[in-house]
Amino acid sequence: MRFWILRKTLNYTKKEKFFRIIYIATRISLLWYFSVKIRNKFTRKIKIGFGPIVRDRYDLSVQKWRVDPIVDQINKTSSKYSADIFFEPQELAKFDISIIVKEFNSEYYPIIEQQKKQGKMFIFDIVDNPACTEESSLKYHENPDFIRLMDGIIASSPLHVKDMEPFDKSVVLIEHPIINKAHCRYKRRKHLTVIWQGYIGNSGCMKKLRPILKRIQEETQRDIKFVYSTNCESRTEGIIRYVKWKFHHWQKMLAQADIGVVIKPQQDKWQQRKCSNKVVTYMVAGLPVVCTPTESDKLVIQHGKTGYFAYTDQEWYRYLKELIENPELRSVVGKAARTYVMDNFNVKKITDKYITFIEQLRAQ
Protein backbone atom coordinates (compact mmCIF):
# COMPACT_ATOMS: atom_id res chain seq x y z
CA MET A 1 0.00 0.00 0.00
CA ARG A 2 2.86 2.38 0.70
CA PHE A 3 3.95 2.15 -2.94
CA TRP A 4 0.80 3.91 -4.11
CA ILE A 5 1.14 6.71 -1.58
CA LEU A 6 4.63 7.62 -2.72
CA ARG A 7 3.62 8.40 -6.28
CA LYS A 8 1.78 11.39 -7.66
CA THR A 9 -1.93 10.86 -8.19
CA LEU A 10 -1.70 11.88 -11.84
CA ASN A 11 0.60 8.93 -12.55
CA TYR A 12 -1.70 6.31 -11.01
CA THR A 13 -3.32 3.58 -13.05
CA LYS A 14 -7.06 3.12 -12.51
CA LYS A 15 -6.36 0.18 -10.22
CA GLU A 16 -3.84 2.16 -8.17
CA LYS A 17 -6.25 5.09 -7.84
CA PHE A 18 -8.96 2.75 -6.59
CA PHE A 19 -6.76 1.23 -3.89
CA ARG A 20 -5.43 4.63 -2.82
CA ILE A 21 -9.00 5.85 -2.29
CA ILE A 22 -9.72 2.75 -0.20
CA TYR A 23 -6.56 3.39 1.81
CA ILE A 24 -7.47 7.02 2.47
CA ALA A 25 -11.09 6.13 3.25
CA THR A 26 -9.97 3.91 6.13
CA ARG A 27 -8.25 6.90 7.76
CA ILE A 28 -10.25 10.01 6.98
CA SER A 29 -13.50 11.42 5.66
CA LEU A 30 -13.10 11.52 1.88
CA LEU A 31 -15.22 14.66 1.53
CA TRP A 32 -13.08 16.44 4.12
CA TYR A 33 -9.87 15.12 2.55
CA PHE A 34 -10.65 16.27 -0.99
CA SER A 35 -11.92 19.66 0.15
CA VAL A 36 -8.62 20.27 1.94
CA LYS A 37 -6.62 19.05 -1.07
CA ILE A 38 -8.50 21.30 -3.50
CA ARG A 39 -8.10 24.29 -1.21
CA ASN A 40 -4.35 23.81 -0.97
CA LYS A 41 -3.81 23.00 -4.64
CA PHE A 42 -5.02 26.41 -5.78
CA THR A 43 -4.01 28.63 -2.88
CA ARG A 44 -1.24 31.22 -2.94
CA LYS A 45 -0.96 31.20 0.83
CA ILE A 46 1.98 29.76 2.75
CA LYS A 47 1.36 26.02 2.94
CA ILE A 48 1.58 24.12 6.24
CA GLY A 49 1.52 20.32 6.25
CA PHE A 50 0.59 18.22 9.30
CA GLY A 51 1.38 14.50 9.48
CA PRO A 52 2.09 11.73 9.02
CA ILE A 53 -1.43 10.32 9.37
CA VAL A 54 -1.01 6.72 10.51
CA ARG A 55 -4.26 5.90 12.30
CA ASP A 56 -7.94 5.74 11.41
CA ARG A 57 -9.86 8.99 11.78
CA TYR A 58 -12.65 7.20 13.63
CA ASP A 59 -10.90 6.79 16.92
CA LEU A 60 -9.25 9.32 19.20
CA SER A 61 -5.96 9.25 17.34
CA VAL A 62 -3.60 12.20 17.13
CA GLN A 63 -5.26 13.27 13.91
CA LYS A 64 -8.68 13.52 15.51
CA TRP A 65 -7.77 15.42 18.66
CA ARG A 66 -4.81 17.47 17.45
CA VAL A 67 -4.32 17.68 13.70
CA ASP A 68 -7.84 17.96 12.29
CA PRO A 69 -9.11 20.78 14.55
CA ILE A 70 -6.00 22.90 13.92
CA VAL A 71 -6.02 22.28 10.16
CA ASP A 72 -9.68 23.28 9.98
CA GLN A 73 -9.15 26.38 12.12
CA ILE A 74 -6.21 27.59 10.02
CA ASN A 75 -8.13 27.09 6.79
CA LYS A 76 -11.18 28.79 8.24
CA THR A 77 -9.57 31.89 9.71
CA SER A 78 -6.03 32.53 8.41
CA SER A 79 -5.43 35.04 5.65
CA LYS A 80 -1.77 34.05 5.46
CA TYR A 81 -1.56 30.27 5.86
CA SER A 82 -3.23 27.22 4.35
CA ALA A 83 -3.14 23.83 6.09
CA ASP A 84 -3.12 20.27 4.76
CA ILE A 85 -2.22 16.74 5.91
CA PHE A 86 0.27 14.18 4.63
CA PHE A 87 0.80 10.44 4.92
CA GLU A 88 4.37 9.91 3.77
CA PRO A 89 7.71 11.78 4.07
CA GLN A 90 7.92 12.16 0.29
CA GLU A 91 4.93 14.52 0.46
CA LEU A 92 6.92 17.09 2.48
CA ALA A 93 8.07 18.77 -0.73
CA LYS A 94 4.55 20.16 -1.22
CA PHE A 95 4.74 22.39 1.85
CA ASP A 96 6.57 25.52 2.91
CA ILE A 97 6.31 24.47 6.56
CA SER A 98 6.02 20.86 7.70
CA ILE A 99 4.83 19.97 11.20
CA ILE A 100 5.83 16.36 11.85
CA VAL A 101 3.37 15.12 14.46
CA LYS A 102 4.61 12.37 16.80
CA GLU A 103 5.66 9.77 14.20
CA PHE A 104 8.85 9.75 12.14
CA ASN A 105 11.33 7.26 10.74
CA SER A 106 14.68 7.15 8.93
CA GLU A 107 13.08 8.06 5.58
CA TYR A 108 12.61 11.61 6.83
CA TYR A 109 16.29 12.47 7.29
CA PRO A 110 17.51 12.86 3.68
CA ILE A 111 14.22 14.43 2.55
CA ILE A 112 14.33 17.05 5.31
CA GLU A 113 17.98 17.85 4.59
CA GLN A 114 17.17 18.34 0.91
CA GLN A 115 14.10 20.49 1.59
CA LYS A 116 15.90 22.66 4.15
CA LYS A 117 18.39 23.66 1.43
CA GLN A 118 15.40 25.08 -0.43
CA GLY A 119 14.39 27.19 2.55
CA LYS A 120 11.65 24.92 3.89
CA MET A 121 10.87 24.93 7.62
CA PHE A 122 10.39 21.86 9.83
CA ILE A 123 8.79 21.57 13.26
CA PHE A 124 8.44 18.45 15.40
CA ASP A 125 5.24 18.17 17.48
CA ILE A 126 6.16 15.62 20.16
CA VAL A 127 2.59 14.85 21.39
CA ASP A 128 3.25 11.65 23.38
CA ASN A 129 6.12 10.16 21.42
CA PRO A 130 7.74 7.70 22.30
CA ALA A 131 4.32 6.04 22.50
CA CYS A 132 4.60 5.43 18.77
CA THR A 133 1.72 3.65 17.03
CA GLU A 134 3.83 2.40 14.15
CA GLU A 135 6.58 -0.19 14.59
CA SER A 136 8.75 1.76 12.15
CA SER A 137 8.52 4.97 14.18
CA LEU A 138 11.47 6.24 16.19
CA LYS A 139 11.65 7.73 19.68
CA TYR A 140 12.61 11.40 19.82
CA HIS A 141 14.84 11.09 22.89
CA GLU A 142 16.90 8.36 21.21
CA ASN A 143 17.38 10.27 17.94
CA PRO A 144 19.16 13.59 18.53
CA ASP A 145 20.06 13.84 14.82
CA PHE A 146 16.37 14.17 13.98
CA ILE A 147 15.88 16.88 16.61
CA ARG A 148 18.85 18.82 15.21
CA LEU A 149 17.15 18.87 11.80
CA MET A 150 14.13 20.64 13.25
CA ASP A 151 13.73 24.42 13.26
CA GLY A 152 11.44 24.27 16.28
CA ILE A 153 9.89 21.87 18.78
CA ILE A 154 6.30 21.80 20.05
CA ALA A 155 6.10 20.11 23.44
CA SER A 156 3.04 18.70 25.18
CA SER A 157 4.64 18.36 28.61
CA PRO A 158 7.07 20.36 30.76
CA LEU A 159 9.26 17.24 30.71
CA HIS A 160 9.47 17.48 26.91
CA VAL A 161 10.73 21.02 27.32
CA LYS A 162 13.36 19.78 29.76
CA ASP A 163 14.39 17.05 27.31
CA MET A 164 15.16 19.74 24.73
CA GLU A 165 17.55 21.68 26.99
CA PRO A 166 20.71 20.11 25.46
CA PHE A 167 19.64 21.36 22.01
CA ASP A 168 19.80 24.92 20.78
CA LYS A 169 16.19 24.87 19.61
CA SER A 170 13.15 27.08 19.94
CA VAL A 171 10.64 25.16 22.08
CA VAL A 172 7.06 25.97 22.98
CA LEU A 173 4.56 24.04 25.10
CA ILE A 174 1.19 23.85 23.38
CA GLU A 175 -1.71 21.95 24.92
CA HIS A 176 -4.31 19.96 23.00
CA PRO A 177 -7.57 21.58 21.94
CA ILE A 178 -10.87 20.41 23.37
CA ILE A 179 -12.94 18.38 20.93
CA ASN A 180 -15.87 17.04 22.99
CA LYS A 181 -19.00 19.13 23.47
CA ALA A 182 -21.44 17.08 25.57
CA HIS A 183 -21.35 17.89 29.26
CA CYS A 184 -22.99 17.04 32.60
CA ARG A 185 -26.35 18.44 33.66
CA TYR A 186 -25.76 17.60 37.35
CA LYS A 187 -29.09 15.87 37.83
CA ARG A 188 -29.72 14.21 41.18
CA ARG A 189 -29.62 10.46 40.64
CA LYS A 190 -29.93 7.44 42.86
CA HIS A 191 -26.74 5.93 41.51
CA LEU A 192 -23.34 7.51 40.88
CA THR A 193 -20.89 6.75 38.09
CA VAL A 194 -17.13 7.07 38.47
CA ILE A 195 -15.58 6.79 35.01
CA TRP A 196 -12.20 6.05 33.50
CA GLN A 197 -11.62 6.06 29.73
CA GLY A 198 -8.54 4.45 28.23
CA TYR A 199 -6.98 1.32 26.77
CA ILE A 200 -7.61 -1.85 28.76
CA GLY A 201 -3.85 -2.41 28.88
CA ASN A 202 -3.55 0.69 31.07
CA SER A 203 -6.33 -0.30 33.47
CA GLY A 204 -4.05 -2.01 35.99
CA CYS A 205 -3.51 1.20 37.95
CA MET A 206 -7.26 1.63 38.34
CA LYS A 207 -7.47 -1.59 40.35
CA LYS A 208 -6.28 0.24 43.46
CA LEU A 209 -9.54 2.23 43.41
CA ARG A 210 -11.83 -0.80 43.55
CA PRO A 211 -11.55 -1.49 47.28
CA ILE A 212 -11.65 2.24 48.00
CA LEU A 213 -14.92 2.71 46.10
CA LYS A 214 -16.35 -0.47 47.60
CA ARG A 215 -15.59 0.86 51.09
CA ILE A 216 -17.21 4.21 50.28
CA GLN A 217 -20.24 2.41 48.88
CA GLU A 218 -20.65 0.42 52.10
CA GLU A 219 -20.17 3.47 54.32
CA THR A 220 -22.47 5.81 52.40
CA GLN A 221 -25.02 3.25 51.22
CA ARG A 222 -24.82 4.82 47.75
CA ASP A 223 -25.22 2.87 44.53
CA ILE A 224 -21.81 3.38 42.91
CA LYS A 225 -20.59 2.02 39.58
CA PHE A 226 -16.96 2.22 38.50
CA VAL A 227 -17.15 2.33 34.70
CA TYR A 228 -14.24 1.34 32.49
CA SER A 229 -14.98 2.81 29.07
CA THR A 230 -12.38 0.83 27.20
CA ASN A 231 -11.51 -1.45 24.28
CA CYS A 232 -13.04 -4.70 25.51
CA GLU A 233 -16.43 -6.38 25.46
CA SER A 234 -19.07 -4.97 27.81
CA ARG A 235 -19.64 -6.85 31.06
CA THR A 236 -20.26 -6.25 34.77
CA GLU A 237 -18.18 -7.58 37.64
CA GLY A 238 -19.61 -6.37 40.93
CA ILE A 239 -18.92 -2.67 41.30
CA ILE A 240 -16.98 -2.64 38.01
CA ARG A 241 -18.79 -2.14 34.72
CA TYR A 242 -16.83 -2.58 31.49
CA VAL A 243 -18.36 -0.63 28.60
CA LYS A 244 -16.92 -1.09 25.13
CA TRP A 245 -15.57 2.26 23.91
CA LYS A 246 -17.13 3.42 20.67
CA PHE A 247 -16.34 6.54 18.72
CA HIS A 248 -19.93 7.69 18.41
CA HIS A 249 -20.74 7.63 22.14
CA TRP A 250 -17.56 8.39 24.10
CA GLN A 251 -18.65 12.00 24.69
CA LYS A 252 -22.08 10.88 25.90
CA MET A 253 -20.47 8.38 28.29
CA LEU A 254 -18.48 11.18 29.94
CA ALA A 255 -21.47 13.52 30.11
CA GLN A 256 -23.56 10.86 31.84
CA ALA A 257 -20.91 10.21 34.53
CA ASP A 258 -20.45 12.02 37.84
CA ILE A 259 -16.69 11.84 38.56
CA GLY A 260 -13.69 11.27 36.31
CA VAL A 261 -10.57 9.48 37.53
CA VAL A 262 -7.14 8.63 36.16
CA ILE A 263 -3.89 7.38 37.67
CA LYS A 264 -0.53 7.96 36.00
CA PRO A 265 2.26 6.07 37.81
CA GLN A 266 4.77 8.54 39.19
CA GLN A 267 7.67 6.14 38.60
CA ASP A 268 6.81 5.58 34.93
CA LYS A 269 8.93 8.02 32.89
CA TRP A 270 6.79 7.67 29.76
CA GLN A 271 3.47 8.10 31.59
CA GLN A 272 4.79 11.22 33.27
CA ARG A 273 5.59 12.67 29.85
CA LYS A 274 2.03 12.23 28.61
CA CYS A 275 -0.05 15.25 27.78
CA SER A 276 -3.09 16.51 29.71
CA ASN A 277 -5.57 15.45 27.04
CA LYS A 278 -7.45 12.91 29.16
CA VAL A 279 -8.12 15.21 32.11
CA VAL A 280 -9.02 18.04 29.72
CA THR A 281 -11.68 15.86 28.06
CA TYR A 282 -13.05 15.01 31.54
CA MET A 283 -13.06 18.65 32.55
CA VAL A 284 -14.79 19.97 29.45
CA ALA A 285 -17.48 17.34 30.09
CA GLY A 286 -18.04 19.12 33.40
CA LEU A 287 -16.68 16.28 35.51
CA PRO A 288 -14.88 16.88 38.79
CA VAL A 289 -11.58 15.05 38.28
CA VAL A 290 -9.49 13.14 40.79
CA CYS A 291 -6.12 12.07 39.42
CA THR A 292 -2.58 11.05 40.18
CA PRO A 293 -1.22 13.64 37.77
CA THR A 294 1.41 13.98 35.12
CA GLU A 295 3.48 17.15 35.00
CA SER A 296 1.08 18.38 32.30
CA ASP A 297 -1.98 17.70 34.47
CA LYS A 298 -0.48 19.87 37.19
CA LEU A 299 -0.60 22.83 34.80
CA VAL A 300 -4.27 22.25 34.00
CA ILE A 301 -5.94 21.41 37.32
CA GLN A 302 -6.00 23.80 40.25
CA HIS A 303 -6.17 21.48 43.24
CA GLY A 304 -9.32 21.92 45.28
CA LYS A 305 -10.97 24.24 42.74
CA THR A 306 -11.06 22.55 39.34
CA GLY A 307 -10.11 19.05 40.46
CA TYR A 308 -8.05 17.06 42.94
CA PHE A 309 -4.61 15.46 43.06
CA ALA A 310 -4.45 12.16 44.93
CA TYR A 311 -1.21 10.28 45.52
CA THR A 312 -2.05 7.94 48.40
CA ASP A 313 -4.95 5.61 49.14
CA GLN A 314 -5.98 7.93 51.96
CA GLU A 315 -6.18 10.91 49.58
CA TRP A 316 -8.14 8.92 47.01
CA TYR A 317 -10.58 7.84 49.72
CA ARG A 318 -10.98 11.39 51.06
CA TYR A 319 -11.60 13.19 47.76
CA LEU A 320 -13.81 10.50 46.24
CA LYS A 321 -15.94 10.28 49.37
CA GLU A 322 -16.35 14.06 49.55
CA LEU A 323 -17.49 14.20 45.94
CA ILE A 324 -19.77 11.18 46.22
CA GLU A 325 -21.49 12.50 49.33
CA ASN A 326 -21.81 16.10 48.16
CA PRO A 327 -23.65 16.73 44.84
CA GLU A 328 -23.22 20.51 45.25
CA LEU A 329 -19.44 20.06 45.47
CA ARG A 330 -19.47 17.95 42.28
CA SER A 331 -21.38 20.71 40.52
CA VAL A 332 -19.15 23.55 41.74
CA VAL A 333 -15.86 21.79 40.89
CA GLY A 334 -17.16 20.39 37.60
CA LYS A 335 -18.48 23.73 36.37
CA ALA A 336 -15.27 25.51 37.37
CA ALA A 337 -13.25 22.87 35.49
CA ARG A 338 -15.39 23.20 32.38
CA THR A 339 -15.18 27.00 32.38
CA TYR A 340 -11.40 26.91 32.72
CA VAL A 341 -10.75 24.53 29.82
CA MET A 342 -13.37 26.17 27.60
CA ASP A 343 -11.56 29.48 28.06
CA ASN A 344 -8.02 28.16 27.71
CA PHE A 345 -8.12 25.07 25.47
CA ASN A 346 -10.58 26.03 22.75
CA VAL A 347 -9.44 25.36 19.18
CA LYS A 348 -8.95 29.03 18.35
CA LYS A 349 -6.64 29.66 21.29
CA ILE A 350 -4.56 26.54 20.62
CA THR A 351 -4.31 27.30 16.89
CA ASP A 352 -3.23 30.85 17.67
CA LYS A 353 -0.34 29.38 19.67
CA TYR A 354 0.75 27.36 16.63
CA ILE A 355 0.60 30.40 14.36
CA THR A 356 2.44 32.59 16.88
CA PHE A 357 5.23 30.01 17.15
CA ILE A 358 5.49 29.68 13.38
CA GLU A 359 5.70 33.46 13.04
CA GLN A 360 8.48 33.57 15.63
CA LEU A 361 10.47 30.88 13.81
CA ARG A 362 10.04 32.60 10.45
CA ALA A 363 11.21 35.88 11.97
CA GLN A 364 14.41 34.14 13.07
Number of C-alpha atoms within 10 A of each C-alpha: 9 10 8 16 20 13 13 9 12 7 10 14 10 9 8 17 16 11 14 18 11 12 16 17 15 13 17 18 13 14 9 11 15 11 12 18 13 11 14 22 13 8 11 11 14 14 18 23 26 26 24 22 22 16 17 18 20 15 16 15 15 21 25 17 18 23 23 18 20 24 20 17 17 22 17 11 11 13 10 12 18 25 27 27 23 20 17 17 21 15 19 26 16 17 23 19 22 27 25 24 23 23 25 23 15 13 11 16 14 11 15 22 13 12 17 16 9 11 10 18 22 25 23 24 23 21 25 21 22 18 16 15 13 12 7 10 16 19 18 19 14 10 12 13 11 19 19 12 18 20 20 23 23 23 24 25 26 19 19 24 16 11 13 17 11 8 11 11 15 18 21 19 20 20 25 25 24 22 18 17 13 16 23 20 14 19 10 9 10 8 11 19 20 22 24 22 23 14 13 13 9 12 15 9 12 15 10 12 18 14 13 17 22 19 14 21 18 11 10 13 9 15 15 20 20 26 20 25 23 21 16 13 10 13 12 13 8 10 15 19 17 18 18 16 20 15 11 10 11 18 18 15 21 28 22 20 25 27 26 28 24 22 22 21 15 14 8 10 12 16 17 19 23 25 25 21 20 17 26 28 24 29 31 29 30 33 35 31 29 26 20 18 25 24 18 21 22 16 13 22 24 15 14 12 15 24 25 23 20 21 16 10 12 10 14 21 17 14 17 24 18 13 19 23 14 11 15 13 15 22 20 16 22 29 23 21 27 22 14 18 23 18 9 15 20 16 20 16 15 21 23 15 16 18 15 12 21 20 11 12 15 11 7 8
